[in-house]
Amino acid sequence: MEAPHSPAAESGAVRPAPSVTARFTVDSPERMSELGRGLAALLRPGDLVMLTGELGAGKTTLTRGLGAGLGVRGAVTSPTFVIARVHPSLTAGPPLVHVDAYRLGGGLDEMEDLDLDVSLPESVVVVEWGDGKVEELSEDRLHVVIDRAVGAGPGAGADPLAATEHDQRVVTLTGIGTRWSDVDLTAISA
């Protein structure tokens, strides 16, 4: 069977991966964890989730909710100093591989020692600070960006590292690739 004619293919142009986006406003750490639990219901083995946000934005809190939703063993805490933790499933679901790439300066070359490409097919891999470091692992990935809402809460306008836990966060989920093209990210309950 012959492939359909495509002017973009003839010119060598790369077709961008399809993407879908959803946005949530989260007003507490409990709600961030709930968002993670809701998101876990959409995840399956082979999913790569990239988390982006400033220090203290809620990346690990969201991952803790993902772990609870996936039914994994062990306390989900920041793996900053160990770089990666594997949390096996207690429910016959996929294990959660939680990576903190903050201290890693390079791209995928530096990540190779973690064998994420080996873990990815049977696991849900969550990478904090993964921008520019893990995109090559999969054409299909979920990019989660957590921003403090401007003018939200009593810490607004202050030093972002001194902000209170009650500051609102705007969480933007962008599913990139065909894996996410039919997923309704707005259906997540937060």
PyMOL commands that set and color helices and strands:
alter all, ss='L'
color gray80, all
select helices_A, chain A and resi 7-11+29-40+59-70+108-114+116-122+135-137+160-162+178-180+185-187
alter helices_A, ss='H'
color red, helices_A
select strands_A, chain A and resi 19-26+48-53+84-87+96-100+124-128+141-148+169-176
alter strands_A, ss='S'
color yellow, strands_A
deselect
rebuild
show_as cartoon
